[in-house]
Amino acid sequence: MHVIHQQWMVQFERPAIYPVIERNIPLGEDGSHQSPEGIRMVGRAFAEMYLTEAN
């Protein structure tokens, strides 16, 4: 819980930092790490946000 709190607080201390909630990202067989499709989903979301914010 401490880590989540600190990650949340950093967005207020540094400009242009936003939390990313990944609740809907599919997990792999171990149930802990993202599946390959989940990693692609995160990459696509990052690319879309980067293009929006960079322009």
PDB file of N, CA, C and O in Angstrom:
ATOM      1  N   MET A   1       0.820  -1.187   0.000  1.00  0.00           N
ATOM      2  CA  MET A   1       0.000   0.000   0.000  1.00  0.00           C
ATOM      3  C   MET A   1       0.870   1.261   0.000  1.00  0.00           C
ATOM      4  O   MET A   1       0.512   2.271  -0.606  1.00  0.00           O
ATOM      5  N   HIS A   2       2.014   1.191   0.684  1.00  0.00           N
ATOM      6  CA  HIS A   2       2.935   2.336   0.725  1.00  0.00           C
ATOM      7  C   HIS A   2       3.418   2.692  -0.680  1.00  0.00           C
ATOM      8  O   HIS A   2       3.488   3.870  -1.028  1.00  0.00           O
ATOM      9  N   VAL A   3       3.747   1.692  -1.482  1.00  0.00           N
ATOM     10  CA  VAL A   3       4.237   1.938  -2.843  1.00  0.00           C
ATOM     11  C   VAL A   3       3.159   2.600  -3.683  1.00  0.00           C
ATOM     12  O   VAL A   3       3.432   3.557  -4.408  1.00  0.00           O
ATOM     13  N   ILE A   4       1.948   2.099  -3.591  1.00  0.00           N
ATOM     14  CA  ILE A   4       0.843   2.686  -4.356  1.00  0.00           C
ATOM     15  C   ILE A   4       0.639   4.144  -3.950  1.00  0.00           C
ATOM     16  O   ILE A   4       0.439   5.009  -4.803  1.00  0.00           O
ATOM     17  N   HIS A   5       0.690   4.410  -2.656  1.00  0.00           N
ATOM     18  CA  HIS A   5       0.535   5.783  -2.175  1.00  0.00           C
ATOM     19  C   HIS A   5       1.634   6.687  -2.739  1.00  0.00           C
ATOM     20  O   HIS A   5       1.346   7.787  -3.210  1.00  0.00           O
ATOM     21  N   GLN A   6       2.866   6.241  -2.697  1.00  0.00           N
ATOM     22  CA  GLN A   6       3.975   7.049  -3.196  1.00  0.00           C
ATOM     23  C   GLN A   6       3.870   7.269  -4.706  1.00  0.00           C
ATOM     24  O   GLN A   6       4.163   8.360  -5.195  1.00  0.00           O
ATOM     25  N   GLN A   7       3.459   6.253  -5.436  1.00  0.00           N
ATOM     26  CA  GLN A   7       3.280   6.414  -6.879  1.00  0.00           C
ATOM     27  C   GLN A   7       2.189   7.439  -7.162  1.00  0.00           C
ATOM     28  O   GLN A   7       2.302   8.233  -8.096  1.00  0.00           O
ATOM     29  N   TRP A   8       1.150   7.417  -6.366  1.00  0.00           N
ATOM     30  CA  TRP A   8       0.057   8.364  -6.545  1.00  0.00           C
ATOM     31  C   TRP A   8       0.516   9.783  -6.219  1.00  0.00           C
ATOM     32  O   TRP A   8       0.155  10.724  -6.925  1.00  0.00           O
ATOM     33  N   MET A   9       1.309   9.947  -5.159  1.00  0.00           N
ATOM     34  CA  MET A   9       1.752  11.267  -4.731  1.00  0.00           C
ATOM     35  C   MET A   9       2.741  11.916  -5.699  1.00  0.00           C
ATOM     36  O   MET A   9       2.790  13.142  -5.798  1.00  0.00           O
ATOM     37  N   VAL A  10       3.518  11.119  -6.403  1.00  0.00           N
ATOM     38  CA  VAL A  10       4.531  11.695  -7.302  1.00  0.00           C
ATOM     39  C   VAL A  10       3.886  12.506  -8.422  1.00  0.00           C
ATOM     40  O   VAL A  10       4.502  13.435  -8.944  1.00  0.00           O
ATOM     41  N   GLN A  11       2.670  12.171  -8.792  1.00  0.00           N
ATOM     42  CA  GLN A  11       2.014  12.931  -9.855  1.00  0.00           C
ATOM     43  C   GLN A  11       1.764  14.382  -9.443  1.00  0.00           C
ATOM     44  O   GLN A  11       1.671  15.257 -10.303  1.00  0.00           O
ATOM     45  N   PHE A  12       1.655  14.643  -8.152  1.00  0.00           N
ATOM     46  CA  PHE A  12       1.436  16.006  -7.681  1.00  0.00           C
ATOM     47  C   PHE A  12       2.746  16.762  -7.500  1.00  0.00           C
ATOM     48  O   PHE A  12       2.758  17.993  -7.471  1.00  0.00           O
ATOM     49  N   GLU A  13       3.839  16.034  -7.380  1.00  0.00           N
ATOM     50  CA  GLU A  13       5.141  16.656  -7.134  1.00  0.00           C
ATOM     51  C   GLU A  13       5.912  16.962  -8.412  1.00  0.00           C
ATOM     52  O   GLU A  13       6.799  17.816  -8.410  1.00  0.00           O
ATOM     53  N   ARG A  14       5.583  16.276  -9.500  1.00  0.00           N
ATOM     54  CA  ARG A  14       6.307  16.474 -10.753  1.00  0.00           C
ATOM     55  C   ARG A  14       5.315  16.728 -11.885  1.00  0.00           C
ATOM     56  O   ARG A  14       4.323  16.010 -12.011  1.00  0.00           O
ATOM     57  N   PRO A  15       5.574  17.746 -12.711  1.00  0.00           N
ATOM     58  CA  PRO A  15       4.654  18.032 -13.812  1.00  0.00           C
ATOM     59  C   PRO A  15       4.709  16.938 -14.885  1.00  0.00           C
ATOM     60  O   PRO A  15       5.737  16.295 -15.092  1.00  0.00           O
ATOM     61  N   ALA A  16       3.594  16.754 -15.543  1.00  0.00           N
ATOM     62  CA  ALA A  16       3.465  15.826 -16.684  1.00  0.00           C
ATOM     63  C   ALA A  16       3.670  14.364 -16.302  1.00  0.00           C
ATOM     64  O   ALA A  16       4.090  13.564 -17.137  1.00  0.00           O
ATOM     65  N   ILE A  17       3.380  14.005 -15.053  1.00  0.00           N
ATOM     66  CA  ILE A  17       3.407  12.599 -14.636  1.00  0.00           C
ATOM     67  C   ILE A  17       1.986  12.218 -14.240  1.00  0.00           C
ATOM     68  O   ILE A  17       1.346  12.899 -13.438  1.00  0.00           O
ATOM     69  N   TYR A  18       1.510  11.128 -14.811  1.00  0.00           N
ATOM     70  CA  TYR A  18       0.146  10.687 -14.561  1.00  0.00           C
ATOM     71  C   TYR A  18       0.143   9.215 -14.164  1.00  0.00           C
ATOM     72  O   TYR A  18       0.907   8.426 -14.720  1.00  0.00           O
ATOM     73  N   PRO A  19      -0.703   8.835 -13.215  1.00  0.00           N
ATOM     74  CA  PRO A  19      -0.792   7.417 -12.861  1.00  0.00           C
ATOM     75  C   PRO A  19      -1.471   6.634 -13.976  1.00  0.00           C
ATOM     76  O   PRO A  19      -2.323   7.159 -14.693  1.00  0.00           O
ATOM     77  N   VAL A  20      -1.091   5.407 -14.107  1.00  0.00           N
ATOM     78  CA  VAL A  20      -1.700   4.523 -15.098  1.00  0.00           C
ATOM     79  C   VAL A  20      -2.308   3.343 -14.354  1.00  0.00           C
ATOM     80  O   VAL A  20      -1.600   2.574 -13.704  1.00  0.00           O
ATOM     81  N   ILE A  21      -3.608   3.211 -14.454  1.00  0.00           N
ATOM     82  CA  ILE A  21      -4.310   2.111 -13.804  1.00  0.00           C
ATOM     83  C   ILE A  21      -4.473   0.996 -14.844  1.00  0.00           C
ATOM     84  O   ILE A  21      -5.059   1.207 -15.906  1.00  0.00           O
ATOM     85  N   GLU A  22      -3.959  -0.164 -14.529  1.00  0.00           N
ATOM     86  CA  GLU A  22      -3.948  -1.274 -15.492  1.00  0.00           C
ATOM     87  C   GLU A  22      -4.824  -2.429 -15.020  1.00  0.00           C
ATOM     88  O   GLU A  22      -4.421  -3.589 -15.112  1.00  0.00           O
ATOM     89  N   ARG A  23      -6.000  -2.129 -14.523  1.00  0.00           N
ATOM     90  CA  ARG A  23      -6.882  -3.177 -14.017  1.00  0.00           C
ATOM     91  C   ARG A  23      -7.394  -4.104 -15.105  1.00  0.00           C
ATOM     92  O   ARG A  23      -7.633  -5.285 -14.854  1.00  0.00           O
ATOM     93  N   ASN A  24      -7.564  -3.583 -16.306  1.00  0.00           N
ATOM     94  CA  ASN A  24      -8.176  -4.363 -17.383  1.00  0.00           C
ATOM     95  C   ASN A  24      -7.152  -5.024 -18.301  1.00  0.00           C
ATOM     96  O   ASN A  24      -7.510  -5.519 -19.370  1.00  0.00           O
ATOM     97  N   ILE A  25      -5.897  -5.036 -17.902  1.00  0.00           N
ATOM     98  CA  ILE A  25      -4.844  -5.651 -18.709  1.00  0.00           C
ATOM     99  C   ILE A  25      -4.809  -7.145 -18.384  1.00  0.00           C
ATOM    100  O   ILE A  25      -4.699  -7.523 -17.218  1.00  0.00           O
ATOM    101  N   PRO A  26      -4.902  -7.997 -19.413  1.00  0.00           N
ATOM    102  CA  PRO A  26      -4.892  -9.439 -19.153  1.00  0.00           C
ATOM    103  C   PRO A  26      -3.578  -9.913 -18.542  1.00  0.00           C
ATOM    104  O   PRO A  26      -2.498  -9.447 -18.905  1.00  0.00           O
ATOM    105  N   LEU A  27      -3.696 -10.837 -17.620  1.00  0.00           N
ATOM    106  CA  LEU A  27      -2.524 -11.411 -16.965  1.00  0.00           C
ATOM    107  C   LEU A  27      -2.116 -12.710 -17.651  1.00  0.00           C
ATOM    108  O   LEU A  27      -2.929 -13.374 -18.295  1.00  0.00           O
ATOM    109  N   GLY A  28      -0.855 -13.051 -17.500  1.00  0.00           N
ATOM    110  CA  GLY A  28      -0.330 -14.295 -18.050  1.00  0.00           C
ATOM    111  C   GLY A  28      -0.699 -15.480 -17.178  1.00  0.00           C
ATOM    112  O   GLY A  28      -1.484 -15.362 -16.238  1.00  0.00           O
ATOM    113  N   GLU A  29      -0.123 -16.614 -17.504  1.00  0.00           N
ATOM    114  CA  GLU A  29      -0.440 -17.858 -16.806  1.00  0.00           C
ATOM    115  C   GLU A  29      -0.087 -17.829 -15.328  1.00  0.00           C
ATOM    116  O   GLU A  29      -0.720 -18.518 -14.529  1.00  0.00           O
ATOM    117  N   ASP A  30       0.929 -17.030 -14.948  1.00  0.00           N
ATOM    118  CA  ASP A  30       1.316 -16.980 -13.535  1.00  0.00           C
ATOM    119  C   ASP A  30       0.352 -16.149 -12.696  1.00  0.00           C
ATOM    120  O   ASP A  30       0.423 -16.172 -11.467  1.00  0.00           O
ATOM    121  N   GLY A  31      -0.546 -15.417 -13.346  1.00  0.00           N
ATOM    122  CA  GLY A  31      -1.536 -14.625 -12.634  1.00  0.00           C
ATOM    123  C   GLY A  31      -0.998 -13.360 -12.001  1.00  0.00           C
ATOM    124  O   GLY A  31      -1.720 -12.664 -11.288  1.00  0.00           O
ATOM    125  N   SER A  32       0.260 -13.058 -12.254  1.00  0.00           N
ATOM    126  CA  SER A  32       0.894 -11.900 -11.645  1.00  0.00           C
ATOM    127  C   SER A  32       1.400 -10.902 -12.685  1.00  0.00           C
ATOM    128  O   SER A  32       1.250  -9.692 -12.518  1.00  0.00           O
ATOM    129  N   HIS A  33       1.992 -11.412 -13.749  1.00  0.00           N
ATOM    130  CA  HIS A  33       2.567 -10.562 -14.786  1.00  0.00           C
ATOM    131  C   HIS A  33       1.616 -10.470 -15.974  1.00  0.00           C
ATOM    132  O   HIS A  33       0.748 -11.323 -16.164  1.00  0.00           O
ATOM    133  N   GLN A  34       1.799  -9.415 -16.771  1.00  0.00           N
ATOM    134  CA  GLN A  34       0.939  -9.212 -17.927  1.00  0.00           C
ATOM    135  C   GLN A  34       1.216 -10.259 -19.001  1.00  0.00           C
ATOM    136  O   GLN A  34       2.339 -10.734 -19.165  1.00  0.00           O
ATOM    137  N   SER A  35       0.154 -10.600 -19.726  1.00  0.00           N
ATOM    138  CA  SER A  35       0.286 -11.512 -20.854  1.00  0.00           C
ATOM    139  C   SER A  35       0.905 -10.749 -22.026  1.00  0.00           C
ATOM    140  O   SER A  35       0.965  -9.520 -21.986  1.00  0.00           O
ATOM    141  N   PRO A  36       1.366 -11.444 -23.062  1.00  0.00           N
ATOM    142  CA  PRO A  36       1.893 -10.736 -24.230  1.00  0.00           C
ATOM    143  C   PRO A  36       0.877  -9.745 -24.814  1.00  0.00           C
ATOM    144  O   PRO A  36       1.249  -8.636 -25.196  1.00  0.00           O
ATOM    145  N   GLU A  37      -0.386 -10.132 -24.884  1.00  0.00           N
ATOM    146  CA  GLU A  37      -1.406  -9.203 -25.379  1.00  0.00           C
ATOM    147  C   GLU A  37      -1.559  -8.018 -24.434  1.00  0.00           C
ATOM    148  O   GLU A  37      -1.764  -6.890 -24.882  1.00  0.00           O
ATOM    149  N   GLY A  38      -1.462  -8.262 -23.139  1.00  0.00           N
ATOM    150  CA  GLY A  38      -1.530  -7.171 -22.171  1.00  0.00           C
ATOM    151  C   GLY A  38      -0.396  -6.180 -22.353  1.00  0.00           C
ATOM    152  O   GLY A  38      -0.604  -4.971 -22.260  1.00  0.00           O
ATOM    153  N   ILE A  39       0.798  -6.681 -22.611  1.00  0.00           N
ATOM    154  CA  ILE A  39       1.956  -5.808 -22.851  1.00  0.00           C
ATOM    155  C   ILE A  39       1.731  -4.976 -24.106  1.00  0.00           C
ATOM    156  O   ILE A  39       2.071  -3.793 -24.135  1.00  0.00           O
ATOM    157  N   ARG A  40       1.160  -5.584 -25.142  1.00  0.00           N
ATOM    158  CA  ARG A  40       0.847  -4.833 -26.371  1.00  0.00           C
ATOM    159  C   ARG A  40      -0.201  -3.752 -26.090  1.00  0.00           C
ATOM    160  O   ARG A  40      -0.108  -2.642 -26.615  1.00  0.00           O
ATOM    161  N   MET A  41      -1.193  -4.078 -25.265  1.00  0.00           N
ATOM    162  CA  MET A  41      -2.224  -3.089 -24.917  1.00  0.00           C
ATOM    163  C   MET A  41      -1.611  -1.891 -24.198  1.00  0.00           C
ATOM    164  O   MET A  41      -1.956  -0.745 -24.488  1.00  0.00           O
ATOM    165  N   VAL A  42      -0.711  -2.154 -23.268  1.00  0.00           N
ATOM    166  CA  VAL A  42      -0.039  -1.073 -22.542  1.00  0.00           C
ATOM    167  C   VAL A  42       0.796  -0.243 -23.516  1.00  0.00           C
ATOM    168  O   VAL A  42       0.796   0.986 -23.438  1.00  0.00           O
ATOM    169  N   GLY A  43       1.500  -0.895 -24.424  1.00  0.00           N
ATOM    170  CA  GLY A  43       2.311  -0.183 -25.416  1.00  0.00           C
ATOM    171  C   GLY A  43       1.475   0.704 -26.316  1.00  0.00           C
ATOM    172  O   GLY A  43       1.856   1.839 -26.604  1.00  0.00           O
ATOM    173  N   ARG A  44       0.326   0.186 -26.766  1.00  0.00           N
ATOM    174  CA  ARG A  44      -0.568   0.993 -27.608  1.00  0.00           C
ATOM    175  C   ARG A  44      -1.098   2.202 -26.833  1.00  0.00           C
ATOM    176  O   ARG A  44      -1.139   3.314 -27.361  1.00  0.00           O
ATOM    177  N   ALA A  45      -1.496   1.981 -25.596  1.00  0.00           N
ATOM    178  CA  ALA A  45      -2.010   3.088 -24.786  1.00  0.00           C
ATOM    179  C   ALA A  45      -0.927   4.143 -24.554  1.00  0.00           C
ATOM    180  O   ALA A  45      -1.196   5.343 -24.613  1.00  0.00           O
ATOM    181  N   PHE A  46       0.294   3.685 -24.290  1.00  0.00           N
ATOM    182  CA  PHE A  46       1.405   4.614 -24.102  1.00  0.00           C
ATOM    183  C   PHE A  46       1.643   5.415 -25.381  1.00  0.00           C
ATOM    184  O   PHE A  46       1.811   6.634 -25.325  1.00  0.00           O
ATOM    185  N   ALA A  47       1.658   4.747 -26.527  1.00  0.00           N
ATOM    186  CA  ALA A  47       1.909   5.423 -27.804  1.00  0.00           C
ATOM    187  C   ALA A  47       0.818   6.453 -28.098  1.00  0.00           C
ATOM    188  O   ALA A  47       1.114   7.557 -28.555  1.00  0.00           O
ATOM    189  N   GLU A  48      -0.423   6.101 -27.840  1.00  0.00           N
ATOM    190  CA  GLU A  48      -1.516   7.041 -28.082  1.00  0.00           C
ATOM    191  C   GLU A  48      -1.383   8.269 -27.191  1.00  0.00           C
ATOM    192  O   GLU A  48      -1.564   9.393 -27.660  1.00  0.00           O
ATOM    193  N   MET A  49      -1.073   8.073 -25.924  1.00  0.00           N
ATOM    194  CA  MET A  49      -0.925   9.189 -25.002  1.00  0.00           C
ATOM    195  C   MET A  49       0.293  10.029 -25.370  1.00  0.00           C
ATOM    196  O   MET A  49       0.242  11.258 -25.308  1.00  0.00           O
ATOM    197  N   TYR A  50       1.370   9.383 -25.747  1.00  0.00           N
ATOM    198  CA  TYR A  50       2.583  10.110 -26.123  1.00  0.00           C
ATOM    199  C   TYR A  50       2.303  11.010 -27.331  1.00  0.00           C
ATOM    200  O   TYR A  50       2.709  12.172 -27.348  1.00  0.00           O
ATOM    201  N   LEU A  51       1.617  10.476 -28.327  1.00  0.00           N
ATOM    202  CA  LEU A  51       1.307  11.277 -29.515  1.00  0.00           C
ATOM    203  C   LEU A  51       0.398  12.442 -29.173  1.00  0.00           C
ATOM    204  O   LEU A  51       0.536  13.527 -29.740  1.00  0.00           O
ATOM    205  N   THR A  52      -0.515  12.231 -28.266  1.00  0.00           N
ATOM    206  CA  THR A  52      -1.421  13.305 -27.854  1.00  0.00           C
ATOM    207  C   THR A  52      -0.677  14.390 -27.092  1.00  0.00           C
ATOM    208  O   THR A  52      -0.871  15.576 -27.356  1.00  0.00           O
ATOM    209  N   GLU A  53       0.175  13.994 -26.147  1.00  0.00           N
ATOM    210  CA  GLU A  53       0.867  14.948 -25.296  1.00  0.00           C
ATOM    211  C   GLU A  53       2.069  15.586 -25.985  1.00  0.00           C
ATOM    212  O   GLU A  53       2.441  16.712 -25.651  1.00  0.00           O
ATOM    213  N   ALA A  54       2.676  14.896 -26.928  1.00  0.00           N
ATOM    214  CA  ALA A  54       3.902  15.402 -27.580  1.00  0.00           C
ATOM    215  C   ALA A  54       3.592  16.446 -28.636  1.00  0.00           C
ATOM    216  O   ALA A  54       4.464  17.235 -29.001  1.00  0.00           O
ATOM    217  N   ASN A  55       2.380  16.462 -29.125  1.00  0.00           N
ATOM    218  CA  ASN A  55       2.031  17.423 -30.198  1.00  0.00           C
ATOM    219  C   ASN A  55       1.437  18.682 -29.679  1.00  0.00           C
ATOM    220  O   ASN A  55       1.099  19.573 -30.458  1.00  0.00           O
TER     221      ASN A  55
END
